[in-house]
Amino acid sequence: MASDSLKPDVALAGRWRQLVLGVIAMMAISSPQYVWTLFVKPLQATTGASLPAIQVTITILIVLQTWLSPLQGFLIERIGPRLLITIGAGLSGLSWLLAAQVTSLAGLYLTYGLFAGIGTGFVYIGVVGLMVQWFPDRRGFATGMVAAGYGFGAILTTFPINDMLASSGYQRTLIVFGIILGIVGMLAGWFLRAPAADAVLPAPASLGASAVDTSPAAMLQTPIFWLLFVMMTMMSTGGLMVITQFATFSRDFGVADVVVLGFAALPLALTIDRITNGLTRPFFGWVSDRIGRENTMGIAFLFEAAAIFSLLYFRDNALVFVILSGVVFFGWGEIFSLFPSTLTDTFGTKHATTNYGFLYMAQGIGSVLGGPVAALIHDTAGSWLPVFGLIIFMDALTAILALFVLKPMRRRWLRSTEAMPTGALAAAD
């Protein structure tokens, strides 16, 4: 790990450079997930698959991205971030090149799903793990910024991809953008570093941060972790349903091709969504650094429940639908700054990358529930109403859990660790 570290005398200056590189790397891997909805229709035509079957592709991607993250975090902590993040970015780009050549559903699973899932997982967990180490004083903001890179990345690609799909077909689109995004991600990843063990960094923020480092084995035995896991699963489900099914339900609602402000509603909404999905991550991360993680969760998650309800209520109005789709993503994307910050505040920085890898697996479960399961519920019921109803309920429930269960539970945990020497729980590793 030493070869991947910056020396103490350049740590403070170097951490901002690392933040910029982390944002770029995350932007380069965001399109496989966030513009997937644009490829669903042409890929269905090529493979002859049903909607639930084709949505398994994005589920494989997210499940691998998340469920392999504990192992990937462990490898990054042992080998160092530069090599593995660079390889991950390359695999992400390669997934599109390979997917452009296949014509079967199985081939799509093994290219777009498999390679992008493994590759984006290395980049995502590696970059987030670096930022919680580099910015102990601004943990919510820093993780929010790199998570924003993941949300913002597709802003640059949504319209170009949509236009190239129309003019050149999905195969050429996958090849061209796979090459571009793979190269950009690999260049950014090659210059990422971890802080040296003796780097002098600012003290952690005072709002509920533990000085005790808890190993993954010890963390997995705590009720706090499993509460966070359930909460992140529920919030992930709603957001991933909107991401993966957006083109489908906007067409079902009859607004996808309506011209709004000179643009078709679907690509315009997707572009606005990328903006708000990016802005929310550093914003709510910054807020949580000041008013506390759980208070911010309560506000954001209730806001998301109200936004989903409003999107459903105004589903027949294309202009309002486009605006509210952006509001929905502003109420959802902050989970990627709030949950890693809360976890690291609770269990320390030494095992932060691997620890977050275990929590990030909740995103994989959310992809199953929000992707093929949501599509199956829709196909069975013949309506999106029960899907939206379940999501509104889970968002509101998660807000209540944050304020009235997680908050007192974490307060008791932090009090119990105050008397422990630093590293006391690491022995359980």
N, C-alpha and C positions, 0 to 999 in steps of 0.2 A: 504494500500500500504506500510505502514511502515514496516510490517513484512517481506516484500519482498525486503527491501532496505539494502544496505551496509552502514556502518557509515563513516563519512567524513574522519577519519584518515586512513582508508584502501581503500579509493576510487581509488586512482591512481594505486595502485598495483592490486586491485581487478578487474579493468576494463579489463586488459589483460586476466585474467582468464575467465571473462565473454565472451570475444571475442572467446576464444578457445571453450568454452561450446556452444556458439551460432553456431559456425562452425559445431561442431559435431551434434547438433540437426538438422541443415539444411541438412547435409549429409544423415541423417537417413530418411528424408521424400522425398528425391529427386527421388528415383527410380519409384514410381507410375507414375510420369510424363515422366521421361527421358528414361525408358526402356519399356514404353507402346508399342512402335512400334514393339517390339519382340513378344508381346502377341497377336497382331492383327490377324495374320493368324490362330493360333490354336483356338482363341475365335470365329472367323468367322466360322470355321468348326463345333464347338460345337453348336453355336446358329443358324447357317444357315443364318446369317445376311449379308446384302450388306456392302460394304466398307463405304459409307456415314453413314449408320445406326450404324455400330460398332464404328465409330469415334465420335459419339455422347457421348460415354462413357467418353472419355478424355475431351470432351467439358464440360460435366456436372461437372467433377472434377475441371477443371480450373475456370468455371463460379462460382461454389460454393466457391472455394478457394479465389476468388477475390471479388465477389459481396457481400459476407457476411463479408468481411474484415472491413468495417466501424463499423458494430455492434461488431465484434470480437475485434477490436481495442478499442472501448468504454469499453467493458467488461474488457479487460486487464488493461486499465488505472484505472478502478475502483477497481477491485479485486486483481490485481497483476499478474505478468507474470508466476510465477512458476507453479501454479496449472493448469492454462489453457493451457500453452505450453506442460506440461506433459500429460494432457488429449488429446491434439491434436496429439501428437506423438503416443499415444496408439490407437487412432481412425485410424490413417494412417496404422499402422500395422494390425489392425483388419480388415480393408477393404480387404486386400489380403486373409486373412483366410476365410472370408465370400464369396469372389468372387470365391474361389476354389470350392465351393459347388454348384454353380448355373449353370444352363444349358440354361437359357432363356435370351433374350436381356434385358427384364425388370429387371430381377434379377441382371444382370451385372450393369445396371444403378444404382440400389439401393444399391449395395455393393461397387464395385470398384469406381463408380462415386460419390455416396453420402458420404460415410464414409471417403474416402480419401480426398474428396474436403473440407469437414468441418475440418478434422483433420489437413491437411497440411496448411490450412488457418490460424488456430490459431498459429501454429508454425512460419510460415513465417512472418506474420504481427507482431507477438510479438517480434521475434528476431530482425527484422529490426528496429522496434520502440525502442528497448533497445539500439541498437548500435548508433543511431543518438543522443541519450542522453548521452551515455558514452564517445563519442569521438567527441566533438564539434570542436576540432582542426584538426581532421583527418576523417571528416565525410565521404568523398568519399572513402577513403581507408577502413574504418571499415565496412561500408555497403557493399563495394565490397568484403571484405573477407567473410562475412557471406553469401552473395549471391553466392560467389565462392563455399562455402560449398554445396549449393543447386546444383550448376553445377557440382562440383567434385564428389558428392556422388555416382553417378552411375558409376564412373570409377571402383570402387571396386566391382560392381555387374554385369556389362554388360557381361563379359565373363563367370563368374560362372552361371549366369542366362541362358545365351545362351546355355551353355553346359548341364545344368540340364534340360532345355526344351527338348533338343535332347535325353537325356538318360532316363529321368523320367517323362516327360510330364509337361504340364503347371500347373496342379492342385497341385502336390507335390512341384513344384517350388514356387508357390504362398504361400503355407503353411510355408515352411521352411524359406523363406526370409521375410515373414510377421512377423513371431515370432522374428527373429533376429533384424530386423530394428525397430520394435516396442519397444523392450526392450532397445536398445541403445538410441533411441530418448527420451524415458521416463526418463532414468537415467540422461541424459544431461539436460533435461528440469527442473528436480527437483532442480538443483543447480543454476538456473538462477535467477538473482535479478535485480531490478532497482536501480539506484543511489539514495541515500537519498536526500531529498529536500535541505539540507544544505551542500551537498558534494562539496568540492572544486575541480573543474575540470579546465583544461586549457581553455583559452578564445577561442571563435570561430575563425576560419581562416578568414583573412581579405578580401578574394575574394568574396564579395557580399553576406554577411550573415546579416540578419536582427536581431536586438535585440528585436523586437516586436513580441509577441505571438498572432497569429491570430486563432480564433476559427474555427471549421469546418463550422459553419453557415456563418460566414463572408467570409471565404475562397471560399466557393461555389458561392459567388456573384462576384468574381473577374475574369476578362478575362484571367489573367495569368493561373489560375488553369485549365480553359477549354482548353486553348491552349496546356498546358502540357498533358492534358487528350487525346486530339486528336493525339498529337505526339506519346504518348506512345501506343495508340491503333494501329497506323500504324506500328510502329516498332515491336510490339508484334505479329501482324498478320504474318509477314514474318518469324520470328523465329519459331513460333508455327506451321506454315505450314511445315517447314523443319523437326521439331521434330516429329510431328504426322504422317507425310506422308513419312518419309525418307525411311523406308524399302520398301514401295510400289513403289515410283518412282525410287529407285535404281534397283529394279527388272524389272520395265518397261524399264529402260535404259540398262538392260542387264549386269550390273556390280556387282550385289549383291553377287553372288557366285564365282566370279573370285578370284583366289588366288593371294594375294598381300603380298610380304615379308613373305610368309609361312602361312598367315591367310586368311580366307574368307573376302572379301572386306567389307561386311556389318558390322559384329561385330567389325572389326578393325577400320572402320570409326567412328562407334558410340563411341568407346573408345577414339580415338583421339579427337572427338568432345567434350567429357566430359572434357578433359584436357584443350582445348583451351577455352571452354565455362566457365571454372572456372578461368583460368589465366586472361582473359580479364577484369573481374569484379574488382579485386583490382588494376590491372594495370591502367585501364582508370579512376578508382576512384582516384588513386594517382595522375595521370596526371591532373585531373580536380581540385584537391586541389591546383595545382600550376599555371595552365594557365587559369582556369575558366571553369565553367560547359558548357556554350554554345559553346565555342571554341572547347572543347573536343567532344561535341555532333556532331558538324559539321564534324570534322575529322573522327570520328568513323562511323557515319551513311553513309557518302559517300563511305568509305571503304567497308561497308557492301553491298552497291548497286553494287560496282565493283566485290565483291566476289561472289555474287549471279549470276551475268552475266557470270563470268568465269566458275562457276560450271556448268551452263547450256551449255556453249560453248564446254566444254571438257567432256561432259557427257558420251561419248563412251570410254574414256580411264580410266580404273579402278584405276590405280595408281594415276593419276592426280586427279581423282574424289575423292579419299580418302583424299588426301592432301588438296584439295580445300574445302572439307566439314569441315575440321578443321578451315580453314581460315574464312569460313562463320560464324561459331560459335564464333570465336574471334571478328568478327565485330558486333555480335548481343548481346551477353550476358551482355555487359556493361550497358545496359539500367537499369539493376537492382541495379547498384550503382549510376548512373548519375541522374535518376529521383527522387529517395527518397532524395538524397543529395540536389538537386536543390529545391525540395519542402520544405524541412526543412530550408534551407538557406533563403528561401523567406518568410515562414510563422511561423518560430520559433519552439521551441522544446516542449513547454508545451502540445500541442495537436498533437505531431508528429505522434504518433501511429494511432490515428483515422484519422488524415488528410491524411496520406499515404494510409490508408484503402480505402478512396474515390478514390484516384488516381489509386490504384492497381486494381480497378474495370475495368480499361482499358484493363488489361490482359485478363479478361473474355470475353470482346468483341472480342479481337484478337483471342481467342481460337475458337470462333464461325466462324469467317472469315477464319482462317487458318486451321480449322479442317473440319467440314462437308461442309461448303460453298466451300472451295477449292476443296474438293473431288467431290462435285456436278459439279463445273465448269469443272473439268477434265473429269468426266463421260459424260457431255454434249458435250464438245468440242472434246473428244477423244484424248486429248493431254495435257501435262503439260506446254506447251509453254505459253498460256495465263495466267496461274497462276503465273509463274515465272516473266512474263512481268509486271503484276500488282505489284508484290512485289518490283521489282527493281525501279519502278516509285515511290512507297510510301516511300522507303528508301531515295531516293534522295530528294524528297519533304520535308521529315522531317529534313534532314540536312539543307536545305535552310531556313526552318522556324526557326530552332534553331539559326542560325547566323543572320538572317535579321529581324526576328519578335520577338522572345523570348528575345533575348539579349537586345535590346533597351527598350522593355516593362518592363523587370525586373529591368533595371537600373532606369527607372522612378519610379517604385514601391519602390525601396529601398531608393531613395531620398525622397519620400513622407513620409516614415516611420521614417526617421532620427529625425524629430522634435517631434515625438510622445513619450510619456513615455512608458516604458516597460509594456506590458500587456494591452495597450490601446484598442486593437481590441478584446481582450478576452471577453469583456463585451457583445459582440454580441452573446455569447454562450447561 
